[in-house]
Amino acid sequence: MAIHCPLVLSNDKQVLTKYQQVPKGYIPVYVGDQGDKKRYVVPLSYLSHPSFQDLLQLAEQEFGFNHSMGGLTIPCSEEAFFELTSELN
């Protein structure tokens, strides 16, 4: 389950505000095309999943440690991100 801020939880349909803090046990990530990145909050447990680690390796190759959004930026489309996170649930 990925949480998009400020819109809607991908599966639970709960509304979040833009300024809401990241819940304990979650990490914010930025996903989307170059000019249109959106913020999502994902469980820390996703970080150990092999499919998510593949995305993290892509992020490392593309951005290194320089993430201009101020948080972890995942270089993939939102659709691919949703597909991956729905499989992890």
N, C-alpha and C positions, 0 to 999 in steps of 0.2 A: 504494500500500500504506500503510495507516494502521496504526500500532501502538497498541494499547490497553494502558495500564498500569493495573493490574497483571495483567490477564488474558492475552489471546492476540493474537498478530499476526493481522490479519484474513485474510491469504492463506497465510502460511507456517506457521501453527500452532506458533510457538515461544513458550514461556512466559517472561514477563518478571516481575521482582519490582517492587514498588511503589517501591523506593528506587533502582532502577537509573538511572544518569545518562542524559541524552539523548545519543544517538550523534552524532558529528560529522556535519554536513550535514543535520540534522533539527531540527524545532521542535515544542515541545509545544503542543497546542491542547485546549480543553475544549469538548465537544459534548454536546447532549442537551436535554431539557426543563428548565424552570426549576429544579425541586428535585432533579433527578437528572442532573447533569453528570458525564461521564466523561472522563478524560484520555487523549489519543491523541498519538502522535508521528508527524509526517509529514515527508517529504523537503522541503527548502527549495525544490527545483525546482517544487513544486506552487504556490508563491506567484506564479509568473509565468504560470500557466495562466489563461486568461480565465474559465473556470467557477469556479475557486477564488477569483479576484479578485472575482467577484460576491458570494461569501460574505463576503469581507473587507470589502466595502462595506456589506453588511448589518450586520456586526459594528460597523463605525464608526458607522453611523446609530443603532444600538441602545445601544452602550456608550461610544462615543467612546474616550477613553483610560483609562477607569475600568473595568478588568476585575477584578471582585471575587475571582475565583478565583486571581489572581496571575499569570495567563498569558492568552494570547489566547483569548477565548471566542467560539465560532462559534454564532450563533443559528439552528440548524436541528436537525431530528431526527437521531438516529443512523442511521436507515435512509437518509435523504437523503444524509448524509455518506458512508456506505458506497457508495452508488450512484455518487456523484461520484468518490470515490477509486478505485473499481474501474475507472471509465472512464479515469482518468489513468494507470493502469499500462500 
